[in-house]
């Protein structure tokens, strides 16, 4: 026969067991639901963070409207006044020459191997003045023996330094002659009827490339890459020499 004290003890024990079971079950349910909610929150948060980061960095990494500006500058110079020999169809009349000319008239661009406009043909950027010219981007050009910010440069297939020899492999091209650098023909490797026009008009793009490169300090190089009637040619800034030992492709 159970006493009053025994019944009370059993009742308390049952209540305790039920409470423990309910607590464990509730804890598991809360944990599972929390994991699910946290997973959904993290997914939404990561998406929003990546979007916000992208929106914040995109103007810095790739300035807005930069490409469109480059297109408009090139279109104005090349397509706006389509004559290839001169600029007689431009609407800008020059009182001195009594002819129509393009407002900009820059010096012809040097070939990528040609640094004769710089001190001792060594470029104008070095380890003591790089902050002025390329800021913290200086290590990006470590693989280039010479670097110049004087102007953009022009490159076409087979362009090379006729003075170079095997002691300077980056500039050396076997059997290189002045014919390799003949602008009128497009060189000796891949001649092109449009090369001279690109070279002449491309010189006027140099100031724009220089200004955009200086204002966009996350860019190593800016340039235009022309089909050049299938031969290919490039105008890029800043000026450094390409490795003549590698393949053009």
Beta strands, then each sheet from edge to edge (+ up, - down):
strand 1: 93-94
strand 2: 99-100
strand 3: 110-111
strand 4: 147-148
strand 5: 153-156
strand 6: 222-226
strand 7: 233-237
strand 8: 239-240
sheet 1: 1+ 2-
sheet 2: 3+ 5+ 7- 6+
sheet 3: 4+ 8-
end
